[in-house]
Amino acid sequence: MRRILLPALVAGVCLSLAACSDEKKVEAKNESVADVAKKVAASDIRFTPGRWETTVKIEKMEIEGMPPEAKAAMQQAMGQARTMSSCLTKEQVEKPNSEFFGQVGDGCKYDSFTMAGGKLDAKMTCKTARGEQVVTMGGTYTPESYDATMNMDGKGPDGKAMTMAMSMKSKRAGDCTGTEDVKPQPPAK
């Protein structure tokens, strides 16, 4: 489960750090995560470095054939928010690498990605050994905040059908302190 959630969560958290003017735009179709990161780096879109606090809430999680005990535990945890902090460095802003947009493998690509005018709309497809996963993200952003939803349909443990929906809210909370939950990734070379 962690392996499934982490790429989507990291992608959402990293995208939540966006800060750009309404005149800037990045668009991509059928491109790798690395290529989208390069487009953002080459654009005039710039992110605000600092400490970001992100609250994530799983709204829906269904896995085909889940045992009743596991389903009950998941239902109890569902809807509870988890807040974590991350540090976005100046170096990451200047040269975002592909991990900046989610720790995903080579089997993932953006079917579409649009970031402009304070809005984000993206669809990513990942092909794994278990099958295909489709992730859609949408939301709004300002230089100091982000509010988004993410939906995932695909295969979970043992190749069973899985559906997940989550919401993410993020805000800049000042300078990095070195005590953030998510450590900065090195910038692209």
C-alpha positions in Angstrom: 0.0 0.0 0.0 2.8 2.4 0.9 4.4 1.8 -2.5 1.2 2.8 -4.2 0.5 5.9 -2.1 4.0 7.3 -1.9 4.4 8.4 -5.5 1.0 10.0 -5.6 1.5 11.7 -2.3 5.0 13.0 -3.1 3.7 14.2 -6.5 0.9 16.1 -4.8 3.1 17.5 -2.1 5.7 18.7 -4.6 3.2 20.2 -7.0 1.7 21.9 -4.0 4.7 24.2 -3.7 4.0 26.0 -7.0 4.1 29.7 -7.2 3.8 31.6 -10.5 2.0 34.5 -12.1 -1.2 34.1 -14.2 0.8 34.7 -17.4 3.0 31.7 -17.1 2.0 28.3 -18.5 3.4 24.8 -18.7 1.7 22.2 -20.9 2.6 18.7 -21.7 1.0 15.7 -23.4 2.3 12.1 -23.3 5.6 13.2 -21.7 7.7 11.6 -19.0 7.9 13.0 -15.5 11.5 14.1 -16.2 10.4 16.0 -19.4 7.7 17.8 -17.5 10.3 18.8 -14.8 12.5 20.1 -17.6 9.7 22.2 -19.0 9.0 23.7 -15.6 12.7 24.4 -15.1 12.9 26.1 -18.5 9.8 28.2 -18.0 9.5 31.4 -16.1 7.5 29.6 -13.4 9.3 29.9 -10.1 8.5 28.3 -6.8 8.8 29.9 -3.4 11.5 28.2 -1.3 10.9 27.5 2.3 9.0 25.2 4.7 5.7 23.9 3.5 3.1 22.2 5.6 0.8 19.8 3.8 -2.3 18.1 5.1 -3.4 14.9 3.3 -6.7 13.2 3.8 -7.7 9.9 2.2 -11.3 10.3 1.2 -11.9 6.9 -0.4 -10.0 3.7 -0.6 -11.4 0.5 -2.0 -9.4 -2.7 -2.7 -11.1 -5.7 -4.3 -11.3 -8.7 -2.0 -10.0 -6.9 1.1 -10.6 -9.0 4.2 -13.3 -7.6 6.5 -10.8 -6.8 9.4 -8.6 -4.8 7.1 -11.6 -3.0 5.5 -12.9 -2.0 9.0 -9.4 -0.7 10.0 -9.2 1.3 6.8 -12.7 2.8 7.2 -11.7 3.9 10.7 -8.6 5.7 9.5 -10.3 7.2 6.4 -11.0 10.9 6.6 -8.4 11.5 9.3 -5.9 14.1 8.2 -2.2 13.7 8.3 0.1 16.8 8.3 3.7 16.7 7.3 6.3 19.3 6.5 8.8 19.6 3.7 11.6 21.9 2.7 11.9 23.4 -0.8 15.4 24.8 -1.4 16.4 27.6 -3.7 18.4 25.0 -5.7 15.4 22.8 -6.2 13.4 25.9 -7.4 16.1 26.7 -10.0 16.6 23.1 -11.2 13.7 20.8 -10.4 14.5 17.2 -11.1 12.0 14.4 -12.0 11.7 13.4 -8.4 10.4 16.9 -7.6 7.2 15.9 -9.4 6.9 12.5 -7.7 9.1 9.5 -7.0 7.8 7.4 -9.8 9.5 4.8 -12.0 10.3 4.8 -15.6 6.9 3.3 -16.4 5.0 6.6 -15.6 4.2 9.4 -17.9 1.9 12.4 -17.9 -0.9 11.9 -20.4 -1.6 15.6 -19.8 -0.2 18.3 -17.6 -1.3 21.9 -17.4 -0.1 24.4 -14.9 -1.3 28.0 -15.5 -3.3 30.8 -14.1 -3.4 29.4 -10.6 -4.8 26.1 -11.7 -3.3 22.6 -12.1 -4.8 19.8 -14.1 -2.9 16.6 -14.7 -3.3 13.0 -15.6 -0.6 10.4 -15.2 -0.5 6.7 -16.3 1.9 4.3 -14.6 2.5 0.8 -15.9 3.7 -1.6 -13.2 4.1 -5.4 -12.9 0.6 -5.5 -11.5 -1.0 -3.5 -14.3 -1.8 0.0 -15.1 -2.5 2.8 -12.6 -4.2 6.1 -13.7 -3.8 9.1 -11.5 -5.7 12.4 -12.0 -4.9 15.6 -10.1 -6.6 19.0 -10.1 -6.6 22.0 -7.9 -5.7 25.6 -7.4 -2.5 27.4 -6.2 -1.2 30.7 -5.1 2.4 31.6 -4.2 1.6 30.7 -0.6 -0.9 27.9 -0.7 -2.4 24.9 -2.6 -5.6 23.0 -2.5 -6.0 19.8 -4.7 -7.6 16.5 -5.1 -6.1 13.3 -6.5 -7.8 10.2 -7.7 -6.1 6.8 -8.5 -7.6 3.8 -10.3 -5.5 0.7 -10.9 -4.2 -2.4 -9.4 -3.3 -2.8 -5.7 -1.7 -5.7 -3.8 -2.0 -9.0 -5.5 -3.2 -7.3 -8.7 -6.6 -6.6 -7.2 -8.6 -3.6 -8.5 -8.0 -0.5 -6.3 -9.5 3.0 -6.2 -8.3 5.8 -4.0 -9.3 9.5 -3.6 -7.4 12.0 -1.5 -7.3 15.7 -0.8 -4.3 17.8 -0.1 -4.0 21.3 1.3 -0.6 23.0 1.6 0.7 26.3 2.8 4.1 27.9 3.1 5.0 28.2 6.7 8.2 30.3 6.7 11.8 29.3 6.3 13.2 25.8 6.4 14.2 24.7 9.9 16.0 21.4 9.2 13.3 19.5 11.1 11.0 18.9 8.2 9.5 15.4 7.7 10.4 15.2 4.1 14.1 16.0 3.3 15.1 18.1 0.2 16.0 16.1 -2.9 19.2 17.1 -4.7 18.7 19.5 -7.7 18.9 18.2 -11.2 22.4 18.2 -12.9 
